[in-house]
Amino acid sequence: MEVQLSDKAKGFTLIEVVVVMAIIAVLAVLVTVEAINNLSHKSFGLYTGISYLID
């Protein structure tokens, strides 16, 4: 039982790491889009659309 519980704990830890990495990737994309928006007002529509989908 202890070994199985340990394996399950490792599994959940791995899943958590993947989730955190995915969240960081999404945040990186949003920051990049926002930076593009600051450089070019033409991207405002795209940034607003993404924000609308998230909200």
Buried (B, 14 or more C-beta within 10 A) or exposed (E): EEEEEEEEEEEEEEEEEEEEEEEEEEEEEBEEBBEBBEEEEEBEEEBEEBEEEEE
